[in-house]
Amino acid sequence: MHLLSAQRHSKLASLFLFGALVAGSVVRAEVPAFVKESIYSPNAATVSTVVPALAADVVILDGGLEQGMRLGMVCRVSRGAQSIGELIIIESRSDRSAGLILELVDDSTIQAGDIARVKTLQNS
């Protein structure tokens, strides 16, 4: 009887140790990057290039329908915390879009690397 009890305690101890090892390895495992990403579209795209034209410059964005860029949307263009101007989306495909510059802040130019975000309204 005593031998049977010792075997049970040994099995329980080994199961407890195994559980502690598994739990410790789960805590140390890295969380995949997609877990931290928003499930919502960022409504932003990076400026790829600005194509000069006779009537108006065309801004090509590295983001389109997948990033929430739709035909007719107005986007605010910024470089860091500084606002550069606004553009209107004239063409949008799954991963690319194009816009026309509506306005620029004095002495500013839109450049590759700037960020275009869909302009939204907030209700207070």
N, CA, C and O of each residue as an XYZ file, in Angstrom:
496
protein
N       0.812     -1.182      0.000
C       0.000      0.000      0.000
C       0.865      1.260      0.000
O       0.575      2.230     -0.699
N       1.921      1.224      0.789
C       2.820      2.367      0.878
C       3.539      2.615     -0.452
O       3.774      3.766     -0.823
N       3.884      1.556     -1.162
C       4.557      1.655     -2.461
C       3.638      2.303     -3.491
O       4.091      3.121     -4.292
N       2.355      1.951     -3.480
C       1.382      2.520     -4.407
C       1.215      4.026     -4.162
O       1.111      4.803     -5.111
N       1.190      4.426     -2.905
C       1.081      5.839     -2.564
C       2.321      6.611     -3.007
O       2.196      7.734     -3.494
N       3.481      6.053     -2.853
C       4.729      6.692     -3.274
C       4.765      6.865     -4.786
O       5.237      7.886     -5.285
N       4.261      5.858     -5.524
C       4.229      5.961     -6.985
C       3.286      7.077     -7.429
O       3.585      7.816     -8.368
N       2.143      7.196     -6.748
C       1.189      8.256     -7.093
C       1.826      9.633     -6.853
O       1.710     10.533     -7.685
N       2.498      9.781     -5.710
C       3.147     11.056     -5.404
C       4.244     11.361     -6.420
O       4.433     12.512     -6.813
N       4.955     10.335     -6.836
C       6.014     10.517     -7.829
C       5.429     10.958     -9.166
O       5.964     11.856     -9.816
N       4.324     10.322     -9.578
C       3.663     10.695    -10.837
C       3.117     12.127    -10.753
O       3.255     12.908    -11.694
N       2.495     12.459     -9.613
C       1.964     13.808     -9.446
C       3.076     14.850     -9.468
O       2.925     15.921    -10.056
N       4.181     14.532     -8.831
C       5.311     15.464     -8.814
C       5.878     15.661    -10.211
O       6.203     16.784    -10.598
N       5.999     14.576    -10.971
C       6.535     14.699    -12.328
C       5.568     15.450    -13.233
O       5.998     16.233    -14.080
N       4.253     15.221    -13.065
C       3.269     15.976    -13.847
C       3.313     17.458    -13.491
O       3.228     18.315    -14.371
N       3.448     17.760    -12.194
C       3.543     19.148    -11.757
C       4.782     19.816    -12.341
O       4.717     20.955    -12.803
N       5.905     19.111    -12.320
C       7.149     19.639    -12.872
C       7.018     19.868    -14.369
O       7.462     20.894    -14.883
N       6.408     18.914    -15.075
C       6.192     19.048    -16.518
C       5.298     20.259    -16.814
O       5.570     21.028    -17.735
N       4.234     20.419    -16.028
C       3.327     21.557    -16.209
C       4.032     22.880    -15.969
O       3.803     23.851    -16.689
N       4.891     22.919    -14.956
C       5.635     24.140    -14.667
C       6.596     24.474    -15.801
O       6.758     25.641    -16.159
N       7.233     23.449    -16.367
C       8.148     23.690    -17.497
C       7.399     24.199    -18.721
O       7.852     25.124    -19.396
N       6.248     23.590    -19.002
C       5.446     24.022    -20.154
C       4.949     25.450    -19.940
O       5.025     26.274    -20.852
N       4.447     25.748    -18.755
C       3.959     27.102    -18.462
C       5.089     28.116    -18.569
O       4.877     29.217    -19.077
N       6.265     27.773    -18.108
C       7.410     28.675    -18.201
C       7.817     28.933    -19.626
O       8.221     30.047    -19.960
N       7.720     27.922    -20.485
C       8.099     28.117    -21.883
C       7.058     28.943    -22.621
O       7.398     29.672    -23.553
N       5.805     28.844    -22.225
C       4.751     29.647    -22.851
C       4.949     31.117    -22.503
O       4.759     31.980    -23.360
N       5.319     31.410    -21.287
C       5.506     32.792    -20.856
C       6.664     33.426    -21.610
O       6.611     34.612    -21.934
N       7.706     32.659    -21.895
C       8.872     33.197    -22.569
C       8.720     33.254    -24.091
O       9.544     33.876    -24.761
N       7.700     32.629    -24.643
C       7.510     32.624    -26.091
C       7.174     34.033    -26.578
O       6.481     34.782    -25.890
N       7.660     34.390    -27.749
C       7.376     35.711    -28.297
C       5.990     35.744    -28.927
O       5.530     34.759    -29.504
N       5.344     36.879    -28.808
C       4.028     37.082    -29.396
C       4.219     37.503    -30.846
O       5.008     38.409    -31.111
N       3.520     36.875    -31.803
C       3.652     37.273    -33.208
C       3.247     38.735    -33.407
O       2.379     39.246    -32.699
N       3.874     39.395    -34.365
C       3.639     40.819    -34.614
C       2.186     41.121    -34.971
O       1.663     42.168    -34.588
N       1.523     40.213    -35.705
C       0.161     40.498    -36.150
C      -0.819     40.584    -34.981
O      -1.891     41.174    -35.118
N      -0.468     40.006    -33.842
C      -1.337     40.067    -32.677
C      -1.455     41.497    -32.169
O      -2.509     41.895    -31.671
N      -0.390     42.266    -32.289
C      -0.373     43.639    -31.798
C      -0.934     44.633    -32.806
O      -1.208     45.779    -32.451
N      -1.110     44.215    -34.057
C      -1.606     45.118    -35.085
C      -3.115     45.292    -34.972
O      -3.822     44.401    -34.500
N      -3.589     46.427    -35.403
C      -5.012     46.706    -35.400
C      -5.705     45.885    -36.480
O      -5.132     45.628    -37.539
N      -6.940     45.477    -36.206
C      -7.697     44.764    -37.225
C      -8.357     45.745    -38.195
O      -8.901     45.353    -39.227
N      -8.297     47.023    -37.839
C      -8.892     48.045    -38.681
C      -7.864     48.616    -39.639
O      -6.670     48.654    -39.342
N      -8.343     49.059    -40.792
C      -7.478     49.671    -41.790
C      -6.843     50.935    -41.217
O      -7.522     51.714    -40.548
N      -5.550     51.151    -41.471
C      -4.891     52.334    -40.915
C      -5.293     53.636    -41.601
O      -5.019     54.717    -41.079
N      -5.941     53.547    -42.766
C      -6.321     54.748    -43.521
C      -5.146     55.680    -43.737
O      -5.290     56.900    -43.667
N      -3.976     55.100    -44.003
C      -2.772     55.876    -44.249
C      -1.904     55.164    -45.265
O      -1.933     53.938    -45.374
N      -1.131     55.942    -46.008
C      -0.219     55.380    -47.006
C       0.991     56.296    -47.131
O       0.906     57.500    -46.890
N       2.104     55.708    -47.507
C       3.342     56.460    -47.694
C       3.406     57.007    -49.115
O       3.028     56.324    -50.067
N       3.885     58.236    -49.255
C       4.069     58.833    -50.577
C       5.231     58.117    -51.254
O       6.336     58.059    -50.714
N       4.971     57.572    -52.445
C       6.001     56.880    -53.215
C       6.783     57.869    -54.068
O       8.014     57.888    -54.058
N       6.051     58.677    -54.794
C       6.685     59.662    -55.680
C       5.686     60.761    -56.031
O       4.476     60.585    -55.886
N       6.198     61.877    -56.487
C       5.359     62.974    -56.977
C       5.711     63.171    -58.442
O       6.862     63.443    -58.783
N       4.701     63.031    -59.312
C       4.909     63.147    -60.756
C       4.459     64.537    -61.197
O       3.268     64.845    -61.151
N       5.405     65.380    -61.624
C       5.011     66.714    -62.082
C       4.233     66.630    -63.400
O       4.571     65.838    -64.281
N       3.205     67.441    -63.522
C       2.407     67.511    -64.746
C       2.110     68.970    -65.039
O       2.334     69.837    -64.194
N       1.605     69.243    -66.237
C       1.330     70.622    -66.626
C       0.251     71.263    -65.762
O       0.432     72.374    -65.264
N      -0.878     70.565    -65.581
C      -1.994     71.158    -64.843
C      -1.826     71.015    -63.333
O      -2.062     71.975    -62.599
N      -1.425     69.841    -62.854
C      -1.274     69.605    -61.405
C      -0.359     68.406    -61.191
O      -0.338     67.474    -61.995
N       0.391     68.441    -60.104
C       1.263     67.318    -59.770
C       0.419     66.156    -59.255
O      -0.563     66.361    -58.541
N       0.812     64.927    -59.626
C       0.119     63.720    -59.182
C       0.988     63.046    -58.125
O       2.176     62.807    -58.342
N       0.387     62.746    -56.988
C       1.094     62.091    -55.885
C       0.735     60.606    -55.912
O      -0.437     60.243    -55.810
N       1.750     59.750    -56.049
C       1.544     58.302    -56.062
C       1.796     57.783    -54.646
O       2.824     58.079    -54.037
N       0.833     56.998    -54.128
C       0.918     56.475    -52.767
C       1.155     54.967    -52.769
O       0.607     54.246    -53.604
N       1.972     54.498    -51.831
C       2.195     53.057    -51.636
C       1.106     52.498    -50.731
O       1.393     51.988    -49.648
N      -0.107     52.591    -51.163
C      -1.256     52.088    -50.416
C      -2.498     52.461    -51.180
O      -2.568     53.526    -51.793
N      -3.481     51.584    -51.144
C      -4.701     51.846    -51.886
C      -5.926     51.356    -51.137
O      -6.125     51.689    -49.969
N      -6.745     50.564    -51.814
C      -7.993     50.085    -51.235
C      -7.755     49.304    -49.940
O      -8.544     49.407    -49.001
N      -6.684     48.534    -49.888
C      -6.382     47.741    -48.690
C      -6.069     48.624    -47.486
O      -6.243     48.195    -46.345
N      -5.611     49.845    -47.725
C      -5.303     50.772    -46.646
C      -6.446     51.759    -46.384
O      -6.308     52.669    -45.567
N      -7.565     51.579    -47.074
C      -8.721     52.438    -46.857
C      -8.784     53.656    -47.749
O      -9.607     54.541    -47.518
N      -7.935     53.727    -48.765
C      -7.936     54.875    -49.682
C      -8.999     54.658    -50.763
O      -8.915     53.712    -51.547
N      -9.987     55.534    -50.795
C     -11.086     55.427    -51.760
C     -11.161     56.689    -52.607
O     -10.743     57.767    -52.183
N     -11.695     56.537    -53.800
C     -11.872     57.636    -54.738
C     -12.632     58.790    -54.077
O     -13.697     58.583    -53.496
N     -12.082     60.003    -54.170
C     -12.739     61.194    -53.648
C     -12.390     61.551    -52.210
O     -12.750     62.629    -51.736
N     -11.690     60.653    -51.507
C     -11.315     60.961    -50.123
C     -10.245     62.043    -50.076
O      -9.374     62.104    -50.944
N     -10.314     62.887    -49.069
C      -9.311     63.921    -48.858
C      -8.335     63.407    -47.806
O      -8.739     62.899    -46.760
N      -7.051     63.548    -48.099
C      -6.003     63.088    -47.180
C      -5.142     64.256    -46.733
O      -4.844     65.163    -47.511
N      -4.753     64.219    -45.483
C      -3.804     65.187    -44.939
C      -2.416     64.573    -45.076
O      -2.206     63.425    -44.683
N      -1.470     65.322    -45.626
C      -0.102     64.833    -45.818
C       0.779     65.453    -44.741
O       0.734     66.660    -44.507
N       1.584     64.608    -44.083
C       2.449     65.108    -43.021
C       3.839     64.492    -43.117
O       4.038     63.426    -43.701
N       4.774     65.191    -42.530
C       6.160     64.715    -42.412
C       6.497     64.819    -40.942
O       6.755     65.907    -40.427
N       6.494     63.681    -40.269
C       6.649     63.694    -38.817
C       5.414     64.327    -38.204
O       4.293     63.921    -38.507
N       5.608     65.316    -37.345
C       4.473     66.005    -36.719
C       4.022     67.215    -37.526
O       3.013     67.838    -37.195
N       4.769     67.561    -38.596
C       4.480     68.758    -39.383
C       3.494     68.444    -40.509
O       3.695     67.504    -41.277
N       2.435     69.235    -40.597
C       1.467     69.097    -41.681
C       2.021     69.779    -42.931
O       2.488     70.917    -42.873
N       1.963     69.069    -44.063
C       2.502     69.581    -45.325
C       1.396     70.134    -46.218
O       1.564     71.182    -46.841
N       0.262     69.429    -46.279
C      -0.828     69.857    -47.140
C      -1.919     68.820    -47.226
O      -2.020     67.931    -46.381
N      -2.743     68.942    -48.266
C      -3.842     68.006    -48.475
C      -3.892     67.577    -49.933
O      -3.474     68.310    -50.830
N      -4.414     66.370    -50.150
C      -4.631     65.887    -51.516
C      -5.945     65.138    -51.576
O      -6.484     64.719    -50.551
N      -6.462     64.971    -52.796
C      -7.698     64.227    -53.013
C      -7.362     62.992    -53.855
O      -6.639     63.084    -54.847
N      -7.896     61.841    -53.447
C      -7.628     60.584    -54.151
C      -8.408     60.570    -55.461
O      -9.629     60.722    -55.464
N      -7.692     60.384    -56.585
C      -8.325     60.360    -57.901
C      -8.331     58.961    -58.518
O      -9.035     58.714    -59.497
N      -7.547     58.046    -57.944
C      -7.486     56.670    -58.433
C      -7.036     55.794    -57.278
O      -6.130     56.162    -56.531
N      -7.673     54.624    -57.127
C      -7.273     53.719    -56.060
C      -7.397     52.282    -56.533
O      -8.434     51.866    -57.050
N      -6.332     51.543    -56.349
C      -6.303     50.103    -56.637
C      -5.966     49.387    -55.348
O      -5.829     50.037    -54.311
N      -5.829     48.083    -55.373
C      -5.650     47.343    -54.120
C      -4.463     47.819    -53.296
O      -4.589     47.982    -52.082
N      -3.304     48.048    -53.928
C      -2.116     48.421    -53.148
C      -1.473     49.733    -53.587
O      -0.383     50.063    -53.120
N      -2.107     50.475    -54.457
C      -1.587     51.767    -54.954
C      -2.738     52.731    -55.116
O      -3.877     52.332    -55.362
N      -2.425     54.009    -54.975
C      -3.420     55.046    -55.252
C      -2.713     56.305    -55.720
O      -1.497     56.439    -55.586
N      -3.494     57.224    -56.270
C      -2.951     58.485    -56.773
C      -3.854     59.620    -56.309
O      -5.068     59.460    -56.184
N      -3.236     60.768    -56.059
C      -4.005     61.921    -55.616
C      -3.497     63.204    -56.233
O      -2.352     63.292    -56.675
N      -4.370     64.200    -56.257
C      -4.012     65.541    -56.712
C      -3.875     66.438    -55.486
O      -4.646     66.328    -54.534
N      -2.892     67.318    -55.521
C      -2.647     68.221    -54.407
C      -3.726     69.303    -54.381
O      -3.931     70.017    -55.362
N      -4.411     69.411    -53.243
C      -5.437     70.441    -53.062
C      -4.840     71.715    -52.490
O      -5.149     72.818    -52.941
N      -3.981     71.550    -51.489
C      -3.346     72.725    -50.887
C      -2.032     72.320    -50.236
O      -1.840     71.174    -49.830
N      -1.137     73.291    -50.151
C       0.161     73.095    -49.506
C       0.368     74.183    -48.473
O      -0.061     75.322    -48.662
N       1.027     73.831    -47.381
C       1.431     74.821    -46.389
C       2.532     75.659    -47.036
O       3.312     75.137    -47.832
N       2.607     76.944    -46.708
C       3.590     77.853    -47.306
C       4.982     77.239    -47.370
O       5.464     76.667    -46.393
N       5.624     77.363    -48.527
C       6.989     76.897    -48.774
C       7.192     75.405    -48.519
O       8.310     74.987    -48.215
N       6.141     74.589    -48.634
C       6.263     73.144    -48.443
C       6.123     72.419    -49.773
O       5.489     72.919    -50.703
N       6.711     71.255    -49.852
C       6.539     70.367    -51.005
C       6.307     68.955    -50.483
O       6.863     68.561    -49.458
N       5.495     68.213    -51.187
C       5.260     66.812    -50.823
C       6.394     65.996    -51.417
O       6.740     66.150    -52.589
N       6.974     65.116    -50.584
C       8.127     64.321    -51.007
C       7.885     62.843    -50.712
O       7.011     62.484    -49.923
N       8.680     61.994    -51.365
C       8.636     60.557    -51.082
C       8.940     60.345    -49.604
O       9.853     60.964    -49.057
N       8.174     59.472    -48.962
C       8.358     59.197    -47.545
C       7.360     59.914    -46.652
O       7.175     59.522    -45.500
N       6.704     60.971    -47.165
C       5.663     61.647    -46.389
C       4.489     60.677    -46.202
O       4.349     59.713    -46.956
N       3.662     60.933    -45.213
C       2.531     60.062    -44.910
C       1.221     60.783    -45.237
O       0.999     61.917    -44.811
N       0.355     60.103    -46.004
C      -0.969     60.626    -46.332
C      -1.996     59.846    -45.506
O      -2.074     58.622    -45.605
N      -2.783     60.556    -44.693
C      -3.820     59.939    -43.865
C      -5.167     60.491    -44.271
O      -5.308     61.688    -44.525
N      -6.159     59.616    -44.332
C      -7.503     60.052    -44.672
C      -7.968     61.042    -43.619
O      -7.884     60.781    -42.419
N      -8.453     62.172    -44.081
C      -8.929     63.232    -43.190
C     -10.293     62.813    -42.650
O     -11.198     62.479    -43.415
N     -10.430     62.834    -41.329
C     -11.683     62.438    -40.691
C     -12.182     63.543    -39.783
O     -11.422     64.418    -39.368
N     -13.450     63.494    -39.483
C     -14.075     64.450    -38.561
C     -14.307     63.781    -37.230
O     -14.599     62.586    -37.181
N     -14.181     64.530    -36.144
C     -14.468     64.001    -34.831
C     -15.655     64.734    -34.242
O     -15.732     65.962    -34.281
N     -16.577     63.961    -33.696
C     -17.718     64.567    -32.985
C     -17.336     64.684    -31.524
O     -16.752     63.765    -30.951
N     -17.671     65.826    -30.916
C     -17.329     65.988    -29.500
C     -18.526     65.776    -28.609
O     -18.411     65.876    -27.387
